[in-house]
């Protein structure tokens, strides 16, 4: 078989393997715009490989979820780090993924942020940032007050006040 014949067979078989959007793309190619199978393959990859990568990025972003025992501050930090490892995606996807990733059982601040983002949808990540920052401050204040109360209780239990009525020990004078 000659190279021209192989090229012709590849072009014919290629078009028969397409479906849906790829078939529409193929039929919309200008007549006589493809000189070789290599050119067709290159055009196809440029047109469709990007779409596959975007779907992968989007699904990977939605896999970032808050753990049951993870504080809001910890989740936000981890979300930011993990999202930076992924190729860039649009802000609306980031906002949606973050909102869906919030776990309402993890901390008191998480359900508040989630409810706020559902009631008043954010468009940009900066909007989300401002909302969770205020909830993190509330969470930090709650942790601080809980810690102080625990310390006070511990201190109160450890040291009993002197009553001055302790008559269990009697001292006798040697004289």
Legacy VTK file of the C-alpha trace (Angstrom):
# vtk DataFile Version 3.0
C-alpha trace
ASCII
DATASET POLYDATA
POINTS 175 float
0.000 0.000 0.000
1.284 3.444 -0.922
1.582 6.281 1.578
-1.192 8.199 -0.220
-3.521 5.213 0.093
-2.759 4.830 3.800
-3.416 8.541 4.330
-6.751 8.244 2.487
-7.834 5.245 4.582
-6.877 6.997 7.828
-8.892 10.083 6.875
-11.952 7.977 5.960
-11.813 5.819 9.082
-11.253 8.847 11.297
-14.491 10.499 10.206
-16.409 7.246 10.811
-15.290 7.080 14.449
-16.643 10.500 15.417
-19.880 11.157 17.287
-21.900 14.108 18.625
-19.883 17.315 18.975
-16.811 15.871 17.278
-18.885 14.934 14.219
-20.356 18.441 14.056
-16.860 19.904 14.349
-15.625 17.651 11.528
-18.502 18.543 9.189
-17.969 22.258 9.856
-14.342 22.138 8.693
-13.903 24.210 5.523
-13.675 22.127 2.341
-10.141 21.228 1.273
-8.687 22.683 4.500
-7.004 19.413 5.550
-3.895 18.336 3.633
-2.964 15.293 5.706
-4.024 12.969 8.472
-1.364 14.554 10.710
-2.960 17.963 10.159
-6.434 16.559 10.911
-5.173 14.915 14.096
-3.521 18.172 15.182
-6.698 20.213 14.568
-8.769 17.632 16.384
-6.505 17.668 19.447
-6.501 21.456 19.567
-10.296 21.528 19.330
-11.150 18.708 21.741
-8.287 17.898 24.098
-8.754 21.225 25.882
-12.377 20.331 26.655
-11.307 17.020 28.195
-8.698 18.775 30.359
-11.261 21.332 31.555
-13.662 18.575 32.618
-10.855 16.853 34.510
-9.906 20.107 36.221
-13.493 20.780 37.198
-14.079 17.309 38.595
-10.762 17.403 40.491
-11.694 20.738 42.040
-15.011 19.339 43.273
-13.174 16.489 45.031
-11.758 18.927 47.604
-14.088 18.569 50.594
-13.895 19.580 54.222
-13.268 16.754 56.679
-15.579 16.238 59.665
-13.037 17.445 62.223
-11.468 20.169 60.049
-11.892 23.774 61.154
-12.935 26.336 58.539
-9.507 28.004 58.639
-7.782 24.663 57.965
-10.130 23.796 55.097
-9.679 27.173 53.433
-5.886 26.818 53.582
-5.998 23.274 52.192
-8.505 24.250 49.488
-6.238 27.089 48.340
-3.169 24.836 48.213
-4.907 21.970 46.416
-6.555 24.280 43.899
-3.184 25.834 43.056
-1.923 22.353 42.121
-4.669 22.137 39.476
-4.682 23.989 36.165
-6.566 27.294 36.378
-10.363 27.246 36.194
-12.954 30.026 36.187
-13.869 31.778 39.411
-17.464 30.584 39.311
-16.250 26.959 39.394
-13.945 27.706 42.323
-16.796 29.357 44.242
-19.162 26.476 43.487
-16.581 23.818 44.413
-15.712 25.574 47.681
-19.382 25.954 48.631
-20.149 22.320 47.898
-16.987 21.214 49.710
-17.993 22.850 52.984
-18.991 20.247 55.549
-21.793 21.408 57.823
-20.738 18.923 60.526
-17.157 20.138 60.831
-17.358 23.422 62.736
-19.851 26.084 63.739
-18.572 28.520 61.116
-18.791 26.186 58.104
-22.591 25.879 57.932
-22.911 29.647 58.366
-20.570 30.317 55.448
-22.290 27.688 53.318
-25.747 29.068 54.059
-24.547 32.591 53.284
-23.060 31.476 49.956
-26.277 29.662 49.030
-28.544 32.581 49.985
-26.302 35.218 48.409
-24.276 33.497 45.667
-20.769 34.810 45.221
-19.381 35.374 41.764
-15.706 35.830 42.492
-13.320 34.120 44.883
-12.674 37.483 46.587
-16.353 37.575 47.632
-15.973 34.134 49.197
-12.734 35.236 50.850
-14.418 38.190 52.564
-17.285 36.050 53.812
-15.206 33.240 55.267
-12.749 35.673 56.874
-15.534 37.077 59.057
-16.689 33.563 59.994
-13.113 32.513 60.808
-12.842 35.452 63.213
-16.047 34.261 64.917
-14.668 30.708 65.038
-11.374 31.967 66.516
-13.255 33.999 69.141
-15.272 30.925 70.119
-12.130 28.807 70.394
-10.407 31.479 72.487
-13.339 31.866 74.879
-13.683 28.071 75.213
-9.969 27.792 75.947
-10.110 30.548 78.561
-13.122 28.916 80.245
-11.309 25.578 80.385
-8.223 27.218 81.923
-10.336 29.022 84.512
-12.152 25.819 85.451
-8.859 23.929 85.675
-7.335 26.623 87.877
-10.428 26.788 90.098
-10.392 23.012 90.636
-6.680 22.894 91.356
-6.475 25.577 94.027
-9.009 25.623 96.829
-9.204 28.845 98.811
-7.828 28.933 102.383
-10.708 29.000 104.817
-8.756 29.531 108.068
-10.990 27.043 109.907
-8.692 24.087 109.525
-8.648 22.473 112.989
-7.454 19.068 111.994
-3.932 19.677 113.252
-3.396 20.809 116.827
-0.081 22.104 118.013
0.922 21.720 121.606
3.464 23.917 123.187
6.536 22.127 124.498
6.479 24.280 127.642
LINES 1 176
175 0 1 2 3 4 5 6 7 8 9 10 11 12 13 14 15 16 17 18 19 20 21 22 23 24 25 26 27 28 29 30 31 32 33 34 35 36 37 38 39 40 41 42 43 44 45 46 47 48 49 50 51 52 53 54 55 56 57 58 59 60 61 62 63 64 65 66 67 68 69 70 71 72 73 74 75 76 77 78 79 80 81 82 83 84 85 86 87 88 89 90 91 92 93 94 95 96 97 98 99 100 101 102 103 104 105 106 107 108 109 110 111 112 113 114 115 116 117 118 119 120 121 122 123 124 125 126 127 128 129 130 131 132 133 134 135 136 137 138 139 140 141 142 143 144 145 146 147 148 149 150 151 152 153 154 155 156 157 158 159 160 161 162 163 164 165 166 167 168 169 170 171 172 173 174
